[in-house]
Amino acid sequence: MLLLLPLPLLVVVVLLLPLMMMMMMMMMMMMMMMMMMMMMMMMMMMMMMMMMMMMMMMMMMMMMMMMMMMMMMMMMMMMMVVVVVHPPHPPLP
């Protein structure tokens, strides 16, 4: 009688142990997958941010170049105007 009593317990333990192991493995796998997904998302976000920063820098550079070109054009125009206007014109016949 005493020997028979632990048998169901043993059977339950033997049956439950692999289940528990499987559950733990599944949980670990899920956790790993979640971590990987999070890492991938973070990497993607970082890449996007870097791309955005690069685009912004490029835009700023383009704007600066445009401004410089405009300034140069304005300076050239001013120089031309000064050169044209400065000497006193003799009266045209």
ChimeraX commands (.cxc) that place a marker at each C-alpha (Angstrom):
marker #1 position 0.00,0.00,0.00 radius 0.5
marker #1 position 2.80,2.38,0.93 radius 0.5
marker #1 position 4.58,1.55,-2.30 radius 0.5
marker #1 position 1.50,2.22,-4.39 radius 0.5
marker #1 position 0.88,5.66,-2.96 radius 0.5
marker #1 position 3.83,7.49,-4.61 radius 0.5
marker #1 position 3.18,5.89,-8.00 radius 0.5
marker #1 position 0.61,8.42,-9.27 radius 0.5
marker #1 position 2.77,11.20,-7.94 radius 0.5
marker #1 position 5.77,9.79,-9.76 radius 0.5
marker #1 position 3.75,9.36,-12.93 radius 0.5
marker #1 position 2.48,12.92,-12.65 radius 0.5
marker #1 position 6.00,14.22,-12.08 radius 0.5
marker #1 position 7.36,12.19,-14.98 radius 0.5
marker #1 position 4.57,13.41,-17.23 radius 0.5
marker #1 position 4.79,16.99,-16.09 radius 0.5
marker #1 position 8.54,17.38,-16.25 radius 0.5
marker #1 position 8.83,17.22,-20.04 radius 0.5
marker #1 position 5.82,19.47,-20.33 radius 0.5
marker #1 position 7.41,21.96,-18.01 radius 0.5
marker #1 position 10.66,21.71,-19.92 radius 0.5
marker #1 position 8.83,22.27,-23.17 radius 0.5
marker #1 position 7.00,25.24,-21.72 radius 0.5
marker #1 position 10.24,26.70,-20.42 radius 0.5
marker #1 position 11.90,26.16,-23.78 radius 0.5
marker #1 position 8.96,27.75,-25.54 radius 0.5
marker #1 position 9.04,30.68,-23.18 radius 0.5
marker #1 position 12.77,31.08,-23.67 radius 0.5
marker #1 position 12.35,30.90,-27.43 radius 0.5
marker #1 position 9.57,33.46,-27.28 radius 0.5
marker #1 position 11.69,35.73,-25.14 radius 0.5
marker #1 position 14.62,35.35,-27.51 radius 0.5
marker #1 position 12.38,36.07,-30.47 radius 0.5
marker #1 position 10.96,39.13,-28.76 radius 0.5
marker #1 position 14.45,40.35,-27.91 radius 0.5
marker #1 position 15.58,39.79,-31.49 radius 0.5
marker #1 position 12.53,41.62,-32.79 radius 0.5
marker #1 position 13.15,44.49,-30.43 radius 0.5
marker #1 position 16.80,44.64,-31.46 radius 0.5
marker #1 position 15.81,44.59,-35.12 radius 0.5
marker #1 position 13.27,47.35,-34.54 radius 0.5
marker #1 position 15.85,49.42,-32.69 radius 0.5
marker #1 position 18.35,48.89,-35.49 radius 0.5
marker #1 position 15.75,49.87,-38.07 radius 0.5
marker #1 position 14.84,52.96,-36.09 radius 0.5
marker #1 position 18.50,53.89,-35.76 radius 0.5
marker #1 position 19.02,53.39,-39.49 radius 0.5
marker #1 position 15.96,55.51,-40.24 radius 0.5
marker #1 position 17.18,58.23,-37.91 radius 0.5
marker #1 position 20.61,58.15,-39.52 radius 0.5
marker #1 position 19.05,58.35,-42.97 radius 0.5
marker #1 position 16.89,61.26,-41.89 radius 0.5
marker #1 position 19.90,63.02,-40.40 radius 0.5
marker #1 position 21.87,62.46,-43.59 radius 0.5
marker #1 position 18.99,63.79,-45.66 radius 0.5
marker #1 position 18.69,66.82,-43.45 radius 0.5
marker #1 position 22.43,67.45,-43.69 radius 0.5
marker #1 position 22.28,67.11,-47.45 radius 0.5
marker #1 position 19.36,69.51,-47.61 radius 0.5
marker #1 position 21.18,71.99,-45.41 radius 0.5
marker #1 position 24.28,71.72,-47.57 radius 0.5
marker #1 position 22.21,72.25,-50.69 radius 0.5
marker #1 position 20.52,75.27,-49.14 radius 0.5
marker #1 position 23.87,76.69,-48.11 radius 0.5
marker #1 position 25.24,76.14,-51.60 radius 0.5
marker #1 position 22.20,77.82,-53.10 radius 0.5
marker #1 position 22.55,80.74,-50.73 radius 0.5
marker #1 position 26.23,81.06,-51.57 radius 0.5
marker #1 position 25.44,80.98,-55.27 radius 0.5
marker #1 position 22.76,83.63,-54.81 radius 0.5
marker #1 position 25.15,85.78,-52.81 radius 0.5
marker #1 position 27.81,85.40,-55.47 radius 0.5
marker #1 position 25.31,86.31,-58.17 radius 0.5
marker #1 position 24.19,89.34,-56.19 radius 0.5
marker #1 position 27.79,90.40,-55.65 radius 0.5
marker #1 position 28.50,90.00,-59.36 radius 0.5
marker #1 position 25.41,92.02,-60.21 radius 0.5
marker #1 position 26.41,94.73,-57.77 radius 0.5
marker #1 position 29.91,94.81,-59.20 radius 0.5
marker #1 position 28.52,95.05,-62.70 radius 0.5
marker #1 position 26.18,97.83,-61.68 radius 0.5
marker #1 position 28.98,99.67,-59.91 radius 0.5
marker #1 position 31.30,99.24,-62.86 radius 0.5
marker #1 position 28.62,100.39,-65.29 radius 0.5
marker #1 position 27.32,103.28,-63.23 radius 0.5
marker #1 position 30.45,104.60,-61.62 radius 0.5
marker #1 position 32.29,106.29,-64.48 radius 0.5
marker #1 position 30.64,109.56,-65.46 radius 0.5
marker #1 position 29.03,109.27,-68.84 radius 0.5
marker #1 position 29.89,111.88,-71.37 radius 0.5
marker #1 position 26.82,113.27,-73.07 radius 0.5
marker #1 position 25.94,111.21,-76.07 radius 0.5
marker #1 position 25.87,113.02,-79.37 radius 0.5
marker link #1:1,2 radius 0.2
marker link #1:2,3 radius 0.2
marker link #1:3,4 radius 0.2
marker link #1:4,5 radius 0.2
marker link #1:5,6 radius 0.2
marker link #1:6,7 radius 0.2
marker link #1:7,8 radius 0.2
marker link #1:8,9 radius 0.2
marker link #1:9,10 radius 0.2
marker link #1:10,11 radius 0.2
marker link #1:11,12 radius 0.2
marker link #1:12,13 radius 0.2
marker link #1:13,14 radius 0.2
marker link #1:14,15 radius 0.2
marker link #1:15,16 radius 0.2
marker link #1:16,17 radius 0.2
marker link #1:17,18 radius 0.2
marker link #1:18,19 radius 0.2
marker link #1:19,20 radius 0.2
marker link #1:20,21 radius 0.2
marker link #1:21,22 radius 0.2
marker link #1:22,23 radius 0.2
marker link #1:23,24 radius 0.2
marker link #1:24,25 radius 0.2
marker link #1:25,26 radius 0.2
marker link #1:26,27 radius 0.2
marker link #1:27,28 radius 0.2
marker link #1:28,29 radius 0.2
marker link #1:29,30 radius 0.2
marker link #1:30,31 radius 0.2
marker link #1:31,32 radius 0.2
marker link #1:32,33 radius 0.2
marker link #1:33,34 radius 0.2
marker link #1:34,35 radius 0.2
marker link #1:35,36 radius 0.2
marker link #1:36,37 radius 0.2
marker link #1:37,38 radius 0.2
marker link #1:38,39 radius 0.2
marker link #1:39,40 radius 0.2
marker link #1:40,41 radius 0.2
marker link #1:41,42 radius 0.2
marker link #1:42,43 radius 0.2
marker link #1:43,44 radius 0.2
marker link #1:44,45 radius 0.2
marker link #1:45,46 radius 0.2
marker link #1:46,47 radius 0.2
marker link #1:47,48 radius 0.2
marker link #1:48,49 radius 0.2
marker link #1:49,50 radius 0.2
marker link #1:50,51 radius 0.2
marker link #1:51,52 radius 0.2
marker link #1:52,53 radius 0.2
marker link #1:53,54 radius 0.2
marker link #1:54,55 radius 0.2
marker link #1:55,56 radius 0.2
marker link #1:56,57 radius 0.2
marker link #1:57,58 radius 0.2
marker link #1:58,59 radius 0.2
marker link #1:59,60 radius 0.2
marker link #1:60,61 radius 0.2
marker link #1:61,62 radius 0.2
marker link #1:62,63 radius 0.2
marker link #1:63,64 radius 0.2
marker link #1:64,65 radius 0.2
marker link #1:65,66 radius 0.2
marker link #1:66,67 radius 0.2
marker link #1:67,68 radius 0.2
marker link #1:68,69 radius 0.2
marker link #1:69,70 radius 0.2
marker link #1:70,71 radius 0.2
marker link #1:71,72 radius 0.2
marker link #1:72,73 radius 0.2
marker link #1:73,74 radius 0.2
marker link #1:74,75 radius 0.2
marker link #1:75,76 radius 0.2
marker link #1:76,77 radius 0.2
marker link #1:77,78 radius 0.2
marker link #1:78,79 radius 0.2
marker link #1:79,80 radius 0.2
marker link #1:80,81 radius 0.2
marker link #1:81,82 radius 0.2
marker link #1:82,83 radius 0.2
marker link #1:83,84 radius 0.2
marker link #1:84,85 radius 0.2
marker link #1:85,86 radius 0.2
marker link #1:86,87 radius 0.2
marker link #1:87,88 radius 0.2
marker link #1:88,89 radius 0.2
marker link #1:89,90 radius 0.2
marker link #1:90,91 radius 0.2
marker link #1:91,92 radius 0.2
marker link #1:92,93 radius 0.2
view
